[in-house]
Amino acid sequence: MLHISKDVEYYYQLLKSEQPIKRAIRGLPHELTSAEIETFLKAELNNNDVSVSQLTKRDRSGTKVPMPLFLVRLPSVECKVELDRVNFIHRIKVYYEDYVYSVA
């Protein structure tokens, strides 16, 4: 992260224990918005620090196409355990995976 303090710029990195936990949700239709899923998960987990974003890919023409894959950022390991107990989102069965970012 970039931090600016009194005209001095420096980078720092969070400790592994302080970094948010990322999980991928599979099984949801791409028509479902990130905001709907985020609102649902905040209510289920009783935690307002949960954020959801939809992953996209680029087609041959370079336009972004939404995928049926959503990224969830959780503040702690306890939230990860609670998230794994949520098997249905809007009556749709979902599957969770650890998110591993790779550049292809």
BAFI-3210 file (N, C-alpha, C; in Angstrom, 3 decimals, decimal comma, padded with zeros to 6 digits):
// residues 104
n [1|2|3|4|5|6|7|8|9|10|11|12|13|14|15|16|17|18|19|20|21|22|23|24|25|26|27|28|29|30|31|32|33|34|35|36|37|38|39|40|41|42|43|44|45|46|47|48|49|50|51|52|53|54|55|56|57|58|59|60|61|62|63|64|65|66|67|68|69|70|71|72|73|74|75|76|77|78|79|80|81|82|83|84|85|86|87|88|89|90|91|92|93|94|95|96|97|98|99|100|101|102|103|104]
n.u [000,836|000,415|001,536|001,295|003,003|003,606|004,834|006,390|006,664|005,940|005,995|004,174|003,523|000,838|000,674|000,419|-001,560|-003,188|-004,243|-007,062|-009,265|-009,802|-012,378|-013,789|-016,945|-018,893|-021,442|-023,512|-025,756|-024,619|-026,206|-027,033|-026,393|-023,426|-023,962|-026,409|-025,672|-023,747|-025,295|-026,966|-025,055|-023,933|-026,097|-026,494|-024,042|-023,768|-021,952|-020,450|-018,157|-017,782|-017,106|-018,073|-017,304|-017,773|-016,172|-014,547|-013,931|-012,001|-013,149|-012,457|-012,599|-011,871|-013,642|-015,087|-016,481|-018,926|-018,413|-019,751|-018,770|-017,844|-016,037|-015,301|-014,416|-013,225|-012,977|-011,758|-010,659|-012,659|-014,966|-014,715|-015,211|-017,877|-018,955|-018,668|-020,718|-022,960|-024,905|-026,713|-027,575|-029,933|-031,708|-030,195|-027,888|-024,565|-020,976|-017,818|-014,478|-010,971|-009,515|-007,207|-005,024|-003,953|-001,949|-002,536]
n.v [-001,176|002,244|004,958|008,297|010,723|013,762|014,820|012,642|009,659|006,240|002,683|000,002|-003,241|-005,271|-007,464|-011,025|-012,055|-009,859|-009,312|-009,261|-012,057|-013,972|-015,374|-017,366|-017,493|-019,880|-020,923|-019,131|-017,184|-014,948|-012,758|-011,914|-009,305|-007,837|-006,197|-007,169|-009,708|-008,989|-007,519|-009,588|-011,360|-009,728|-009,497|-012,190|-012,909|-011,029|-008,874|-005,958|-005,551|-007,096|-007,550|-007,734|-008,614|-008,917|-011,115|-010,671|-011,389|-010,929|-010,826|-011,830|-009,442|-007,607|-006,575|-006,449|-009,250|-010,406|-012,951|-016,010|-015,886|-014,858|-012,692|-012,697|-010,695|-011,083|-010,008|-011,576|-014,807|-016,008|-015,103|-016,451|-019,084|-018,827|-018,078|-020,424|-021,906|-020,926|-022,144|-021,626|-018,980|-016,667|-018,798|-020,440|-022,965|-022,751|-022,820|-022,742|-021,565|-021,250|-018,206|-017,798|-015,794|-015,545|-014,791|-015,216]
n.w [000,000|-000,708|001,073|002,110|003,819|005,185|002,797|002,113|000,466|000,867|000,737|002,192|003,546|004,537|007,373|007,088|008,745|009,047|006,592|004,376|003,974|001,109|-000,796|-003,347|-004,915|-006,408|-008,719|-008,772|-010,792|-013,379|-013,689|-011,253|-009,007|-007,542|-005,386|-004,402|-003,479|-001,598|000,271|001,172|002,329|004,333|006,043|006,753|007,960|009,906|009,732|008,699|007,254|005,054|001,632|-001,796|-005,116|-008,625|-010,831|-013,975|-017,444|-020,429|-023,739|-027,165|-028,551|-026,692|-024,857|-021,585|-020,016|-017,836|-015,397|-013,984|-011,320|-008,174|-006,032|-002,649|000,048|003,236|006,644|008,670|009,951|011,402|010,150|007,770|008,503|009,287|006,821|005,336|006,324|005,130|002,782|000,784|-001,358|-001,914|-002,407|-004,053|-004,549|-003,496|-004,009|-002,434|-002,833|-002,142|-003,038|-005,540|-007,064|-010,356|-013,178|-016,479]
ca.u [000,000|001,134|001,187|001,945|003,042|004,482|005,565|007,249|005,901|006,565|005,121|004,240|002,720|000,169|001,026|-000,474|-002,695|-004,028|-004,794|-008,399|-009,352|-010,551|-013,026|-014,553|-018,249|-019,326|-022,795|-024,511|-025,842|-023,922|-027,195|-027,124|-025,412|-022,553|-024,632|-027,410|-024,965|-023,116|-026,350|-027,377|-023,999|-023,817|-027,191|-026,278|-022,837|-023,798|-020,665|-020,504|-016,862|-017,748|-017,277|-018,243|-017,139|-017,923|-014,999|-014,814|-012,876|-012,055|-013,323|-011,483|-012,640|-011,336|-014,666|-015,203|-017,667|-019,053|-018,360|-020,564|-017,796|-017,826|-014,957|-015,725|-013,322|-013,663|-011,975|-011,084|-010,845|-013,959|-015,972|-014,575|-015,914|-019,302|-019,331|-018,767|-022,009|-024,008|-024,901|-027,623|-027,728|-031,168|-032,214|-029,327|-026,773|-023,280|-019,752|-016,746|-013,094|-009,984|-009,190|-005,799|-004,868|-002,867|-001,963|-002,316]
ca.v [000,000|003,498|005,865|009,598|011,397|014,941|014,869|011,474|008,502|004,954|001,526|-000,975|-004,416|-005,773|-008,806|-012,050|-012,192|-008,669|-009,208|-009,844|-013,400|-013,928|-016,625|-017,290|-018,153|-020,434|-021,458|-018,068|-016,636|-013,662|-011,682|-011,464|-008,232|-007,905|-005,506|-008,079|-010,756|-008,335|-007,236|-010,867|-011,896|-008,870|-009,861|-013,557|-012,988|-009,935|-008,205|-004,956|-005,441|-008,029|-006,911|-008,691|-008,073|-009,921|-011,237|-010,553|-011,803|-010,189|-011,674|-011,570|-008,037|-006,783|-006,095|-007,235|-010,089|-010,896|-014,395|-016,433|-016,090|-013,663|-012,651|-012,186|-010,335|-011,210|-009,398|-012,468|-016,242|-016,353|-014,855|-017,519|-020,246|-018,514|-018,076|-021,805|-022,448|-020,411|-023,028|-021,117|-017,534|-016,451|-020,136|-021,075|-023,670|-022,150|-023,531|-021,805|-021,965|-020,221|-017,437|-017,732|-014,913|-015,902|-014,080|-016,193]
ca.w [000,000|-000,771|002,154|001,966|005,104|005,180|001,530|001,964|000,029|001,131|000,606|003,265|003,283|005,729|007,804|006,565|009,656|008,940|005,252|004,267|003,414|-000,145|-001,182|-004,587|-004,862|-007,687|-008,759|-008,881|-012,151|-013,508|-013,657|-009,857|-008,824|-006,366|-004,281|-003,835|-002,734|-000,453|001,246|001,732|003,202|005,512|006,947|007,244|008,795|010,888|009,626|007,644|006,591|003,934|000,329|-002,885|-006,470|-009,663|-011,679|-015,401|-018,368|-021,691|-024,909|-028,233|-028,975|-025,618|-023,933|-020,361|-019,931|-016,459|-015,201|-012,844|-010,256|-007,334|-005,048|-001,351|000,951|004,623|007,523|009,608|009,781|011,979|009,109|006,777|009,046|009,197|005,410|004,876|006,790|004,252|001,623|-000,233|-001,473|-002,682|-002,730|-005,041|-003,926|-003,866|-003,661|-002,088|-003,077|-001,802|-004,235|-005,867|-008,218|-011,258|-014,444|-017,559]
c.u [000,883|000,632|001,971|001,855|004,068|005,412|006,553|006,343|006,671|005,516|005,269|003,294|002,115|000,708|000,007|-001,722|-003,650|-004,669|-006,191|-008,340|-010,238|-011,078|-013,783|-015,852|-018,602|-020,777|-023,879|-024,575|-025,185|-024,894|-027,385|-026,037|-024,585|-023,217|-025,677|-026,753|-024,332|-024,139|-026,802|-026,341|-023,800|-024,898|-026,969|-025,119|-022,815|-022,469|-020,727|-019,194|-016,715|-017,929|-017,287|-018,018|-017,241|-016,685|-015,413|-013,659|-013,032|-012,240|-012,330|-011,469|-012,149|-012,364|-014,756|-016,539|-017,775|-019,066|-019,299|-019,680|-017,673|-016,720|-015,473|-014,487|-013,871|-012,587|-011,215|-011,393|-012,203|-015,076|-015,915|-015,323|-017,419|-019,782|-019,517|-020,070|-023,177|-023,952|-025,770|-027,636|-028,901|-031,692|-031,437|-028,148|-025,457|-022,124|-018,651|-015,394|-012,180|-009,594|-007,692|-005,679|-003,691|-003,047|-001,629|-001,906]
c.v [001,242|004,398|007,157|010,322|012,528|014,946|013,719|010,299|007,237|003,856|000,647|-002,110|-004,903|-007,153|-009,788|-012,188|-011,001|-008,520|-009,816|-011,218|-013,336|-015,324|-016,379|-018,062|-018,592|-020,884|-020,407|-017,565|-015,262|-012,491|-011,127|-010,424|-008,447|-007,272|-006,397|-009,157|-010,166|-008,036|-008,517|-011,392|-011,045|-009,202|-011,248|-013,638|-011,954|-009,180|-007,231|-004,794|-006,400|-007,248|-007,986|-007,972|-009,222|-009,931|-011,201|-011,139|-010,988|-011,183|-011,256|-010,117|-007,083|-006,236|-007,024|-007,964|-010,600|-012,418|-014,765|-016,786|-014,785|-013,794|-011,999|-011,897|-010,313|-010,666|-010,384|-013,930|-016,675|-016,156|-015,932|-018,762|-020,036|-018,552|-019,502|-022,457|-021,967|-021,225|-022,519|-019,592|-017,311|-017,770|-020,841|-021,692|-023,089|-023,009|-022,505|-022,419|-020,874|-019,524|-017,354|-016,942|-015,397|-015,148|-015,083|-015,499]
c.w [000,000|000,341|001,970|003,304|005,035|003,974|001,349|001,577|000,375|001,023|001,835|002,926|004,594|006,094|007,263|007,440|009,577|007,570|005,208|003,606|002,182|-000,461|-002,474|-004,399|-006,269|-007,581|-008,860|-010,321|-012,232|-013,555|-012,248|-009,617|-007,559|-005,157|-003,620|-002,979|-001,478|000,638|001,937|002,720|004,452|006,526|007,558|008,231|009,914|010,916|008,454|006,885|005,414|002,638|-000,754|-004,209|-007,468|-010,539|-013,145|-016,190|-019,636|-022,834|-025,996|-028,683|-027,888|-024,655|-022,731|-020,330|-018,496|-016,410|-014,047|-011,650|-009,483|-006,303|-003,775|-000,527|002,369|005,545|008,398|009,300|010,341|010,960|008,032|007,238|008,964|007,753|004,903|005,322|005,927|002,957|000,477|-000,184|-002,417|-003,246|-003,838|-004,310|-004,423|-003,373|-003,441|-002,415|-002,549|-003,084|-004,388|-007,156|-009,068|-012,567|-015,528|-018,825]
res [m|l|h|i|s|k|d|v|e|y|y|y|q|l|l|k|s|e|q|p|i|k|r|a|i|r|g|l|p|h|e|l|t|s|a|e|i|e|t|f|l|k|a|e|l|n|n|n|d|v|s|v|s|q|l|t|k|r|d|r|s|g|t|k|v|p|m|p|l|f|l|v|r|l|p|s|v|e|c|k|v|e|l|d|r|v|n|f|i|h|r|i|k|v|y|y|e|d|y|v|y|s|v|a]
***
